[in-house]
């Protein structure tokens, strides 16, 4: 042979090609016969055959295999993050002035509490209707509810920021910084008729009251204070210096005692008996102006006077001496009232004190 090396090379390549073809044919047969997967085959005797390391063995001849125990993780390996429920709508203070319609049984004290405000803030925001008198509210009245404590002021022509701040003893910066006012921080100007919120502002109240009436020469004008005003001099019973609840119930129904309401409103059903909290002489009995309706005032002769307002009717007339516990009238909702209750005042030496200081614990 002229070139035996070349012949050997051809022979080697041919053998490799034949081996590759045979391996491919055997692989495909192995795949389709189930040896490469999880398919099972049957022997001629009907026993189940399983592929084991390239050969078929009977399933009955195979030893039972025990699977390894699963590895259970001790827990998630990460830092948990708490959800934030305020990501869409931020939790911020109200900036808008709300309109509120007075309903049956409402009081300035309750309305303020409902909106998390002081009673003064509600009263000051509605000066044009209430004129500083919380007893002037009536069912159906529309009230302005400010967004926070302070004075809600109706800007007048000629007002300046400095003058308004001084008027209500407030800070100019607090007025400017309140976002609801929407004032230009560089060049603030006040538009007449606009509502300006004055945070922390305050002013004195104008009190609308029946005057302290002595049992001596009263001189109270019926034209000014109402038909219940008693004229003339009276003498009679004196008080003990102690006080009892003027009605059988001992809970509030309306205004508590505060700077704009120098009394407490006690729950009482229509026509319930009203008692003299202490003995004394009746110095006012009947209709009064200023929102009290039918009213009785007793002078106790020791510096104290008590007033009972919004009665359906009075049962004790001018000059009558009454002892502690005497029925002097009946509960009602006369005058400026949104529901039946008793308006109860205690006065001492011409000034007002909280009835809570003299009444026994309920």
VEXMIDO-867711 format. One line per field, with one value per atom (N, C-alpha, C): residue number from 1; x, y, z; atom name. Coordinates in steps of 0.2 Angstrom, whole numbers. Example, Ala and Ser with C-alpha at 12.3 -4.5 7.8 and 13.67 -1.06 7.14 Angstrom:
residues 2
n 1  1  1  2  2  2
xx 66  62  66  64  68  64
yy -28  -22  -16  -11  -5  0
zz 39  39  39  35  36  39
atom N  CA  C  N  CA  C
***
This chain:
residues 362
n 1  1  1  2  2  2  3  3  3  4  4  4  5  5  5  6  6  6  7  7  7  8  8  8  9  9  9  10  10  10  11  11  11  12  12  12  13  13  13  14  14  14  15  15  15  16  16  16  17  17  17  18  18  18  19  19  19  20  20  20  21  21  21  22  22  22  23  23  23  24  24  24  25  25  25  26  26  26  27  27  27  28  28  28  29  29  29  30  30  30  31  31  31  32  32  32  33  33  33  34  34  34  35  35  35  36  36  36  37  37  37  38  38  38  39  39  39  40  40  40  41  41  41  42  42  42  43  43  43  44  44  44  45  45  45  46  46  46  47  47  47  48  48  48  49  49  49  50  50  50  51  51  51  52  52  52  53  53  53  54  54  54  55  55  55  56  56  56  57  57  57  58  58  58  59  59  59  60  60  60  61  61  61  62  62  62  63  63  63  64  64  64  65  65  65  66  66  66  67  67  67  68  68  68  69  69  69  70  70  70  71  71  71  72  72  72  73  73  73  74  74  74  75  75  75  76  76  76  77  77  77  78  78  78  79  79  79  80  80  80  81  81  81  82  82  82  83  83  83  84  84  84  85  85  85  86  86  86  87  87  87  88  88  88  89  89  89  90  90  90  91  91  91  92  92  92  93  93  93  94  94  94  95  95  95  96  96  96  97  97  97  98  98  98  99  99  99  100  100  100  101  101  101  102  102  102  103  103  103  104  104  104  105  105  105  106  106  106  107  107  107  108  108  108  109  109  109  110  110  110  111  111  111  112  112  112  113  113  113  114  114  114  115  115  115  116  116  116  117  117  117  118  118  118  119  119  119  120  120  120  121  121  121  122  122  122  123  123  123  124  124  124  125  125  125  126  126  126  127  127  127  128  128  128  129  129  129  130  130  130  131  131  131  132  132  132  133  133  133  134  134  134  135  135  135  136  136  136  137  137  137  138  138  138  139  139  139  140  140  140  141  141  141  142  142  142  143  143  143  144  144  144  145  145  145  146  146  146  147  147  147  148  148  148  149  149  149  150  150  150  151  151  151  152  152  152  153  153  153  154  154  154  155  155  155  156  156  156  157  157  157  158  158  158  159  159  159  160  160  160  161  161  161  162  162  162  163  163  163  164  164  164  165  165  165  166  166  166  167  167  167  168  168  168  169  169  169  170  170  170  171  171  171  172  172  172  173  173  173  174  174  174  175  175  175  176  176  176  177  177  177  178  178  178  179  179  179  180  180  180  181  181  181  182  182  182  183  183  183  184  184  184  185  185  185  186  186  186  187  187  187  188  188  188  189  189  189  190  190  190  191  191  191  192  192  192  193  193  193  194  194  194  195  195  195  196  196  196  197  197  197  198  198  198  199  199  199  200  200  200  201  201  201  202  202  202  203  203  203  204  204  204  205  205  205  206  206  206  207  207  207  208  208  208  209  209  209  210  210  210  211  211  211  212  212  212  213  213  213  214  214  214  215  215  215  216  216  216  217  217  217  218  218  218  219  219  219  220  220  220  221  221  221  222  222  222  223  223  223  224  224  224  225  225  225  226  226  226  227  227  227  228  228  228  229  229  229  230  230  230  231  231  231  232  232  232  233  233  233  234  234  234  235  235  235  236  236  236  237  237  237  238  238  238  239  239  239  240  240  240  241  241  241  242  242  242  243  243  243  244  244  244  245  245  245  246  246  246  247  247  247  248  248  248  249  249  249  250  250  250  251  251  251  252  252  252  253  253  253  254  254  254  255  255  255  256  256  256  257  257  257  258  258  258  259  259  259  260  260  260  261  261  261  262  262  262  263  263  263  264  264  264  265  265  265  266  266  266  267  267  267  268  268  268  269  269  269  270  270  270  271  271  271  272  272  272  273  273  273  274  274  274  275  275  275  276  276  276  277  277  277  278  278  278  279  279  279  280  280  280  281  281  281  282  282  282  283  283  283  284  284  284  285  285  285  286  286  286  287  287  287  288  288  288  289  289  289  290  290  290  291  291  291  292  292  292  293  293  293  294  294  294  295  295  295  296  296  296  297  297  297  298  298  298  299  299  299  300  300  300  301  301  301  302  302  302  303  303  303  304  304  304  305  305  305  306  306  306  307  307  307  308  308  308  309  309  309  310  310  310  311  311  311  312  312  312  313  313  313  314  314  314  315  315  315  316  316  316  317  317  317  318  318  318  319  319  319  320  320  320  321  321  321  322  322  322  323  323  323  324  324  324  325  325  325  326  326  326  327  327  327  328  328  328  329  329  329  330  330  330  331  331  331  332  332  332  333  333  333  334  334  334  335  335  335  336  336  336  337  337  337  338  338  338  339  339  339  340  340  340  341  341  341  342  342  342  343  343  343  344  344  344  345  345  345  346  346  346  347  347  347  348  348  348  349  349  349  350  350  350  351  351  351  352  352  352  353  353  353  354  354  354  355  355  355  356  356  356  357  357  357  358  358  358  359  359  359  360  360  360  361  361  361  362  362  362
xx 4  0  4  3  7  7  1  0  -4  -1  -5  -7  -4  -6  -13  -13  -19  -25  -24  -29  -31  -27  -28  -33  -31  -35  -42  -43  -50  -54  -50  -53  -55  -51  -53  -59  -59  -65  -71  -71  -77  -79  -75  -77  -80  -78  -81  -88  -89  -95  -100  -98  -102  -104  -100  -101  -106  -105  -110  -117  -117  -124  -127  -124  -126  -128  -124  -126  -132  -133  -139  -146  -145  -150  -152  -147  -149  -152  -149  -152  -159  -161  -168  -173  -170  -174  -175  -169  -170  -175  -175  -180  -187  -188  -195  -197  -193  -195  -196  -195  -196  -190  -184  -179  -176  -177  -174  -179  -185  -190  -193  -199  -202  -207  -207  -212  -210  -214  -213  -214  -211  -212  -214  -216  -218  -214  -212  -209  -214  -211  -215  -219  -217  -221  -226  -226  -231  -229  -223  -220  -218  -219  -217  -209  -207  -199  -198  -192  -190  -183  -181  -175  -170  -165  -160  -153  -150  -143  -142  -147  -146  -148  -151  -154  -161  -165  -171  -171  -174  -175  -182  -184  -191  -191  -197  -199  -198  -200  -200  -193  -188  -181  -178  -181  -177  -178  -173  -174  -178  -181  -185  -180  -181  -177  -180  -177  -179  -177  -182  -181  -178  -173  -171  -176  -175  -180  -179  -185  -185  -182  -178  -175  -180  -182  -187  -183  -184  -181  -183  -179  -181  -185  -186  -191  -188  -192  -189  -184  -179  -173  -173  -177  -178  -181  -180  -183  -190  -195  -202  -203  -207  -209  -216  -218  -225  -228  -234  -238  -240  -240  -242  -249  -254  -260  -262  -257  -258  -254  -252  -248  -252  -258  -262  -265  -269  -272  -268  -264  -261  -265  -263  -267  -265  -269  -268  -274  -273  -278  -283  -289  -294  -293  -293  -292  -298  -304  -310  -314  -318  -324  -330  -333  -339  -345  -351  -357  -361  -364  -368  -375  -380  -387  -388  -391  -392  -398  -398  -403  -406  -412  -415  -410  -410  -406  -399  -397  -390  -388  -382  -380  -373  -371  -364  -359  -360  -355  -354  -360  -359  -357  -359  -357  -349  -346  -339  -335  -338  -335  -335  -340  -341  -335  -333  -328  -321  -320  -314  -312  -317  -315  -318  -315  -318  -325  -329  -336  -335  -329  -328  -327  -323  -322  -328  -333  -339  -343  -343  -347  -344  -338  -335  -335  -336  -336  -343  -348  -355  -358  -354  -356  -362  -362  -368  -374  -375  -381  -382  -377  -377  -376  -372  -370  -368  -363  -360  -365  -371  -376  -377  -374  -375  -382  -386  -394  -398  -395  -398  -399  -395  -396  -403  -405  -412  -411  -416  -416  -416  -412  -412  -407  -404  -399  -393  -390  -384  -378  -374  -368  -361  -356  -350  -345  -342  -338  -330  -327  -320  -315  -310  -305  -301  -300  -296  -298  -296  -297  -294  -298  -296  -302  -301  -307  -307  -313  -314  -318  -314  -315  -318  -323  -325  -322  -317  -313  -318  -316  -320  -315  -319  -315  -310  -304  -299  -295  -297  -293  -286  -281  -274  -273  -267  -265  -263  -260  -257  -263  -268  -274  -278  -279  -283  -279  -273  -269  -269  -269  -269  -276  -281  -288  -290  -287  -288  -282  -278  -272  -269  -267  -264  -258  -254  -248  -249  -245  -246  -243  -238  -235  -239  -243  -248  -253  -255  -261  -258  -252  -248  -247  -245  -243  -248  -254  -260  -262  -261  -261  -268  -273  -280  -282  -278  -279  -276  -272  -269  -267  -263  -260  -253  -252  -245  -241  -236  -231  -227  -226  -222  -226  -232  -236  -243  -244  -251  -256  -262  -267  -274  -278  -285  -290  -294  -300  -306  -310  -316  -321  -324  -329  -326  -319  -316  -316  -316  -315  -308  -306  -299  -298  -295  -294  -288  -289  -284  -283  -278  -276  -274  -277  -275  -278  -282  -285  -291  -292  -298  -300  -306  -309  -314  -316  -320  -327  -331  -338  -343  -348  -353  -359  -360  -364  -371  -376  -383  -387  -388  -390  -395  -399  -404  -399  -400  -395  -397  -392  -393  -398  -403  -409  -409  -408  -408  -416  -416  -423  -426  -422  -424  -427  -426  -429  -426  -429  -426  -425  -431  -430  -429  -431  -429  -435  -433  -438  -441  -447  -451  -450  -449  -448  -441  -436  -430  -429  -431  -429  -435  -441  -446  -452  -457  -463  -462  -457  -456  -452  -450  -446  -451  -448  -452  -450  -456  -455  -456  -453  -454  -449  -450  -446  -449  -445  -447  -443  -446  -442  -445  -441  -444  -439  -439  -435  -428  -423  -416  -414  -408  -406  -401  -400  -396  -388  -387  -380  -378  -382  -381  -386  -384  -388  -390  -396  -397  -398  -399  -400  -407  -408  -414  -419  -417  -421  -419  -423  -422  -416  -415  -409  -403  -397  -391  -385  -388  -383  -384  -379  -380  -384  -387  -390  -389  -383  -382  -375  -375  -369  -367  -361  -358  -356  -353  -351  -344  -344  -338  -339  -334  -334  -340  -342  -348  -355  -355  -361  -360  -362  -361  -366  -367  -373  -371  -375  -375  -382  -383  -389  -390  -395  -397  -402  -401  -407  -413  -419  -425  -430  -435  -441  -446  -450  -455  -460  -460  -465  -462  -456  -453  -453  -453  -453  -446  -446  -440  -441  -435  -435  -431  -432  -428  -422  -416  -410  -408  -410  -410  -416  -417  -422  -421  -426  -425  -432  -431  -437  -436  -442  -442  -442  -437  -437  -437  -439  -440  -444  -450  -454  -458  -457  -461  -456  -459  -455  -449  -444  -438  -436  -432  -429  -422  -419  -412  -411  -417  -416  -418  -419  -421  -428  -432  -439  -442  -447  -450  -444  -443  -438  -440  -436  -437  -430  -430  -424  -425  -421  -422  -416  -417  -412  -412  -406  -406  -404  -403  -402  -395  -391  -384  -378  -380  -376  -377  -380  -381  -388  -388  -394  -394  -400  -400  -405  -404  -408  -410  -416  -419  -423  -420  -422  -425  -429  -432  -438  -441  -446  -453  -456  -463  -468  -467  -471  -468  -469  -467  -472  -470  -475  -475  -470  -469  -468  -473  -473  -468  -468  -464  -465  -460  -460  -462  -463  -465  -458  -459  -454  -454  -449  -448  -443  -444  -439  -435  -430  -426  -430  -430  -434  -441  -444  -450  -451  -456  -457  -458  -454  -455  -457  -457  -458  -458  -459  -458  -454  -450  -445  -449  -445  -448  -442  -444  -440  -442  -444  -446  -440  -441  -435  -431  -425  -420  -417  -420  -419  -420  -415  -416  -419  -421  -424  -425  -429  -431  -425  -424  -418  -419  -415  -415  -409  -409  -403  -403  -397  -396  -390  -391  -386  -385  -379  -377  -373  -376  -372  -370  -365  -363  -360  -363  -361  -361  -365  -366  -362  -357  -353  -356  -353  -355  -350  -353  -348  -351  -347  -349  -354  -359  -364  -361  -355  -352  -349  -347  -344  -349  -355  -360  -364  -365  -370  -366  -370  -367  -365  -361  -359  -364  -365  -371  -370
yy -6  0  6  11  17  21  22  27  23  19  15  20  26  30  34  35  39  34  27  22  21  21  20  26  32  38  38  35  35  29  24  19  21  25  28  33  37  41  37  32  28  25  22  19  23  30  35  36  37  38  33  27  21  21  22  22  27  33  39  37  34  32  27  22  17  20  24  27  31  35  39  34  29  24  21  19  16  21  27  32  34  34  35  29  23  17  18  19  20  25  30  36  34  31  29  23  19  13  14  20  23  22  20  20  26  31  38  42  40  43  39  41  37  32  30  25  18  14  7  2  -3  -9  -15  -20  -26  -32  -37  -43  -47  -52  -57  -61  -62  -65  -61  -54  -50  -46  -47  -43  -36  -32  -25  -24  -21  -20  -12  -11  -4  -3  2  3  5  1  3  2  8  9  6  7  5  -2  -5  -12  -13  -18  -19  -24  -22  -26  -27  -32  -33  -29  -26  -22  -25  -32  -36  -37  -37  -38  -32  -26  -20  -19  -17  -15  -9  -8  -2  4  9  15  20  23  27  34  39  45  49  54  58  63  64  69  76  79  86  90  95  100  106  107  112  118  124  130  133  135  138  144  147  153  157  162  167  171  171  175  182  186  193  197  204  208  211  209  211  219  221  228  229  233  235  239  237  241  248  253  260  261  262  263  271  275  282  284  280  282  285  284  287  294  294  300  302  307  309  311  310  311  318  323  330  334  339  343  346  347  350  357  360  367  370  367  370  372  377  379  375  372  367  371  369  372  366  368  363  366  361  363  361  365  363  359  353  348  348  345  345  342  345  343  345  349  352  357  358  364  366  372  374  370  368  363  357  353  347  347  353  353  354  358  360  353  349  343  338  338  334  335  341  343  345  342  343  350  355  362  364  370  373  376  377  380  388  391  398  398  394  394  394  390  389  396  398  404  410  411  417  416  410  410  412  412  414  420  425  431  434  434  438  435  428  425  424  423  421  427  432  438  436  431  428  425  423  420  413  408  401  399  402  400  403  406  409  404  398  393  390  389  386  380  376  370  373  370  373  378  381  387  384  388  386  389  385  387  386  390  389  386  380  376  378  381  383  376  376  370  369  374  374  379  379  384  390  396  402  406  412  416  415  414  414  421  425  432  434  437  440  446  446  452  458  464  470  475  479  484  488  489  493  489  483  478  477  477  475  469  466  460  462  467  469  471  475  477  471  466  460  456  455  451  455  461  465  465  465  465  459  453  447  444  448  446  440  440  434  436  431  432  432  437  438  432  429  424  418  417  411  412  418  419  418  420  419  412  408  401  396  399  394  393  387  386  387  386  387  394  399  406  408  404  405  412  415  422  422  427  428  430  426  427  433  435  441  447  447  453  451  450  447  453  452  456  453  457  454  457  452  453  454  460  461  455  452  447  440  440  433  431  424  422  420  423  423  419  414  410  413  414  417  412  408  402  406  403  405  412  415  422  421  426  426  433  434  440  439  445  445  443  440  439  444  445  450  445  446  442  444  440  442  438  442  439  443  439  442  445  451  454  450  451  449  454  451  454  453  459  458  457  454  454  460  465  472  476  482  486  484  480  477  482  485  490  487  481  478  479  481  484  478  477  472  473  479  481  478  478  476  468  466  459  454  456  452  453  450  450  447  442  439  443  449  453  455  454  456  463  467  474  475  478  479  476  477  474  468  463  456  454  451  448  441  437  430  425  419  414  415  412  412  405  404  398  395  388  385  385  387  388  381  376  370  370  365  365  358  357  350  351  345  345  348  352  355  351  345  340  333  328  321  318  321  318  322  319  322  321  322  322  328  329  335  333  338  338  344  345  351  355  361  365  363  363  362  370  371  377  379  385  387  395  398  405  408  405  408  405  401  398  397  402  402  398  392  388  381  376  369  368  364  362  355  354  347  344  337  333  333  334  334  333  329  327  333  333  339  338  344  344  341  339  336  342  340  345  348  354  358  361  359  361  366  370  375  372  374  371  372  378  380  385  386  390  398  402  409  412  418  422  422  421  421  429  431  438  438  433  433  427  428  422  424  420  421  422  425  425  430  428  433  434  439  440  437  437  435  427  424  417  412  414  410  407  410  408  409  404  405  403  408  408  409  406  408  409  415  416  417  414  414  417  422  425  421  419  414  419  425  429  429  425  424  426  429  431  427  421  416  418  417  417  411  408  402  404  402  404  397  396  390  392  391  393  388  390  386  382  384  381  381  375  375  380  381  386  386  392  393  392  389  387  391  396  400  407  412  419  423  429  434  435  436  437  431  425  419  416  415  411  404  401  393  390  384  380  376  373  369  363  361  356  357  364  366  366  363  364  371  373  380  381  376  376  369  369  362  363  358  358  359  362  363  365  368  370  377  382  388  393  398  403  400  401  399  392  387  380  375  370  365  358  358  352  353  349  350  349  354  353  359  359  364  368  374  379  381  379  381  385  391  395  396  397  399  405  410  416  418  421  423  430  434  441  445  443  446  443  438  435  428  424  418  413  407  401  395  390  384  380  378  374  368  365  359  360  367  368  367  368  368  362  359  353  347  342  336  332  327  323  319  318  314  307
zz 0  0  0  -4  -5  1  5  10  16  20  25  30  32  37  35  29  27  27  25  26  33  38  45  47  45  47  44  38  35  39  41  45  52  55  61  61  56  55  54  50  48  54  58  65  69  70  74  72  65  62  64  63  64  71  76  83  85  82  83  81  75  73  77  79  83  90  93  99  99  93  92  92  88  87  94  98  104  109  109  113  112  106  104  106  105  107  115  118  125  128  124  126  125  119  117  121  123  127  134  137  144  148  146  150  152  148  150  154  155  159  165  166  172  170  163  161  163  164  166  160  160  155  158  155  157  154  158  155  152  148  145  150  157  162  165  163  166  172  174  180  178  182  181  181  175  175  175  179  180  177  174  172  177  178  184  181  180  178  171  166  159  158  163  162  165  163  166  171  177  182  185  187  190  196  197  202  209  209  215  217  213  215  218  217  219  227  230  237  238  244  246  247  244  245  250  254  259  257  256  254  259  258  263  266  272  276  273  272  269  274  272  276  277  283  285  287  284  286  293  296  303  303  297  296  291  289  284  286  282  284  281  283  281  286  286  290  288  293  291  291  287  286  288  293  295  289  288  283  286  281  283  280  284  282  279  280  279  273  268  263  257  256  251  253  258  261  267  267  273  279  285  291  293  291  293  296  299  302  297  298  294  293  287  285  283  282  279  285  283  288  286  291  289  291  288  289  293  299  303  304  303  305  312  316  323  323  327  327  334  335  342  347  353  358  358  353  352  357  359  363  360  361  359  362  368  371  368  366  363  356  352  345  345  350  350  352  356  358  352  348  343  337  337  332  335  342  345  346  347  348  355  357  363  361  366  365  363  365  363  356  353  346  342  344  340  341  347  349  345  345  342  334  331  324  322  326  324  328  329  333  330  323  320  321  323  325  332  336  343  347  345  349  356  356  362  367  365  369  367  370  368  369  372  373  367  362  357  351  351  346  346  340  339  333  333  329  321  317  310  309  314  313  310  305  302  305  308  311  307  308  305  310  308  312  310  314  312  312  309  309  315  319  325  330  336  341  339  341  339  337  334  331  324  321  314  313  309  308  301  301  294  293  288  287  284  287  286  281  278  274  278  276  279  285  286  290  288  292  291  295  293  297  304  305  311  316  313  317  319  315  317  322  321  326  333  333  340  343  338  341  345  342  345  349  351  355  352  346  342  339  336  333  326  323  315  312  314  311  311  317  317  312  310  305  298  297  291  289  295  294  293  295  295  287  284  277  275  279  277  275  277  276  269  266  259  258  263  262  259  255  252  258  259  264  263  257  255  256  253  252  254  261  263  262  260  259  261  265  267  263  260  256  260  260  264  262  267  267  267  267  267  275  276  283  284  289  291  298  298  304  308  315  319  324  323  328  335  340  347  349  344  346  351  354  359  360  363  365  371  374  379  377  381  380  382  378  380  384  390  394  393  392  392  398  403  409  413  416  421  427  429  434  441  445  452  455  458  460  468  472  479  482  487  490  493  493  495  489  488  483  476  472  466  461  459  454  447  446  439  434  428  423  420  420  416  408  406  399  397  401  399  400  406  408  407  405  404  410  408  413  419  420  426  431  429  434  440  446  452  454  455  457  465  469  476  480  487  492  495  496  499  504  509  515  516  519  520  522  520  522  519  523  522  521  517  515  520  519  524  523  516  514  511  511  507  501  496  490  489  486  483  475  472  465  464  459  458  454  451  448  450  449  451  447  441  437  439  438  440  435  428  423  418  414  410  404  401  394  390  388  384  387  388  390  397  398  405  407  412  414  411  407  404  403  401  401  397  392  388  390  396  398  406  410  417  421  418  421  419  421  419  416  411  408  411  415  418  414  413  410  414  410  414  409  410  405  406  400  400  406  409  415  421  422  428  433  439  445  446  447  448  455  459  466  468  473  476  478  476  478  485  488  495  496  502  504  503  502  501  499  495  493  485  482  475  473  468  466  459  455  448  447  443  442  435  430  424  418  413  406  407  404  404  396  395  389  389  383  383  382  381  379  385  391  396  396  393  393  400  402  409  414  419  424  431  436  443  446  449  453  460  464  472  475  479  483  490  492  498  504  504  509  512  510  512  507  502  497  491  491  486  482  476  472  467  466  461  455  449  444  440  438  435  429  423  416  412  407  402  404  410  413  408  409  405  408  415  419  426  429  436  441  447  452  458  458  464  462  464  462  466  463  466  474  478  485  489  486  490  493  500  503  502  500  499  503  505  508  503  506  501  499  493  490  488  489  487  479  477  469  467  463  461  454  450  443  440  433  429  423  422  417  410  405  399  394  388  383  380  385  383  382  378  376  371  371  366  368  366  368  363  362  357  360  366  369  377  380  387  391  396  401  406  411  416  415  414  415  422  425  432  434  437  438  446  448  455  455  459  460  467  468  475  475  479  480  473  468  462  456  458  453  452  447  445  448  450  452  449  448  445  449  447  451  454  450  453  460  461  468  474  473  478  478  472  472  475  478  480  474  475  470  467  461  458  460
atom N  CA  C  N  CA  C  N  CA  C  N  CA  C  N  CA  C  N  CA  C  N  CA  C  N  CA  C  N  CA  C  N  CA  C  N  CA  C  N  CA  C  N  CA  C  N  CA  C  N  CA  C  N  CA  C  N  CA  C  N  CA  C  N  CA  C  N  CA  C  N  CA  C  N  CA  C  N  CA  C  N  CA  C  N  CA  C  N  CA  C  N  CA  C  N  CA  C  N  CA  C  N  CA  C  N  CA  C  N  CA  C  N  CA  C  N  CA  C  N  CA  C  N  CA  C  N  CA  C  N  CA  C  N  CA  C  N  CA  C  N  CA  C  N  CA  C  N  CA  C  N  CA  C  N  CA  C  N  CA  C  N  CA  C  N  CA  C  N  CA  C  N  CA  C  N  CA  C  N  CA  C  N  CA  C  N  CA  C  N  CA  C  N  CA  C  N  CA  C  N  CA  C  N  CA  C  N  CA  C  N  CA  C  N  CA  C  N  CA  C  N  CA  C  N  CA  C  N  CA  C  N  CA  C  N  CA  C  N  CA  C  N  CA  C  N  CA  C  N  CA  C  N  CA  C  N  CA  C  N  CA  C  N  CA  C  N  CA  C  N  CA  C  N  CA  C  N  CA  C  N  CA  C  N  CA  C  N  CA  C  N  CA  C  N  CA  C  N  CA  C  N  CA  C  N  CA  C  N  CA  C  N  CA  C  N  CA  C  N  CA  C  N  CA  C  N  CA  C  N  CA  C  N  CA  C  N  CA  C  N  CA  C  N  CA  C  N  CA  C  N  CA  C  N  CA  C  N  CA  C  N  CA  C  N  CA  C  N  CA  C  N  CA  C  N  CA  C  N  CA  C  N  CA  C  N  CA  C  N  CA  C  N  CA  C  N  CA  C  N  CA  C  N  CA  C  N  CA  C  N  CA  C  N  CA  C  N  CA  C  N  CA  C  N  CA  C  N  CA  C  N  CA  C  N  CA  C  N  CA  C  N  CA  C  N  CA  C  N  CA  C  N  CA  C  N  CA  C  N  CA  C  N  CA  C  N  CA  C  N  CA  C  N  CA  C  N  CA  C  N  CA  C  N  CA  C  N  CA  C  N  CA  C  N  CA  C  N  CA  C  N  CA  C  N  CA  C  N  CA  C  N  CA  C  N  CA  C  N  CA  C  N  CA  C  N  CA  C  N  CA  C  N  CA  C  N  CA  C  N  CA  C  N  CA  C  N  CA  C  N  CA  C  N  CA  C  N  CA  C  N  CA  C  N  CA  C  N  CA  C  N  CA  C  N  CA  C  N  CA  C  N  CA  C  N  CA  C  N  CA  C  N  CA  C  N  CA  C  N  CA  C  N  CA  C  N  CA  C  N  CA  C  N  CA  C  N  CA  C  N  CA  C  N  CA  C  N  CA  C  N  CA  C  N  CA  C  N  CA  C  N  CA  C  N  CA  C  N  CA  C  N  CA  C  N  CA  C  N  CA  C  N  CA  C  N  CA  C  N  CA  C  N  CA  C  N  CA  C  N  CA  C  N  CA  C  N  CA  C  N  CA  C  N  CA  C  N  CA  C  N  CA  C  N  CA  C  N  CA  C  N  CA  C  N  CA  C  N  CA  C  N  CA  C  N  CA  C  N  CA  C  N  CA  C  N  CA  C  N  CA  C  N  CA  C  N  CA  C  N  CA  C  N  CA  C  N  CA  C  N  CA  C  N  CA  C  N  CA  C  N  CA  C  N  CA  C  N  CA  C  N  CA  C  N  CA  C  N  CA  C  N  CA  C  N  CA  C  N  CA  C  N  CA  C  N  CA  C  N  CA  C  N  CA  C  N  CA  C  N  CA  C  N  CA  C  N  CA  C  N  CA  C  N  CA  C  N  CA  C  N  CA  C  N  CA  C  N  CA  C  N  CA  C  N  CA  C  N  CA  C  N  CA  C  N  CA  C  N  CA  C  N  CA  C  N  CA  C  N  CA  C  N  CA  C  N  CA  C  N  CA  C  N  CA  C  N  CA  C  N  CA  C  N  CA  C  N  CA  C  N  CA  C  N  CA  C  N  CA  C  N  CA  C  N  CA  C  N  CA  C  N  CA  C  N  CA  C  N  CA  C  N  CA  C  N  CA  C  N  CA  C  N  CA  C  N  CA  C  N  CA  C  N  CA  C  N  CA  C  N  CA  C  N  CA  C  N  CA  C  N  CA  C  N  CA  C  N  CA  C  N  CA  C  N  CA  C  N  CA  C  N  CA  C  N  CA  C  N  CA  C  N  CA  C  N  CA  C  N  CA  C  N  CA  C  N  CA  C  N  CA  C  N  CA  C  N  CA  C  N  CA  C  N  CA  C  N  CA  C  N  CA  C  N  CA  C  N  CA  C  N  CA  C  N  CA  C  N  CA  C  N  CA  C  N  CA  C  N  CA  C  N  CA  C  N  CA  C  N  CA  C  N  CA  C  N  CA  C  N  CA  C  N  CA  C  N  CA  C  N  CA  C  N  CA  C  N  CA  C  N  CA  C  N  CA  C  N  CA  C  N  CA  C  N  CA  C  N  CA  C  N  CA  C  N  CA  C  N  CA  C  N  CA  C  N  CA  C  N  CA  C  N  CA  C  N  CA  C  N  CA  C  N  CA  C  N  CA  C  N  CA  C  N  CA  C  N  CA  C  N  CA  C  N  CA  C  N  CA  C  N  CA  C  N  CA  C  N  CA  C  N  CA  C  N  CA  C  N  CA  C  N  CA  C  N  CA  C  N  CA  C  N  CA  C  N  CA  C  N  CA  C  N  CA  C  N  CA  C  N  CA  C  N  CA  C  N  CA  C  N  CA  C  N  CA  C
***
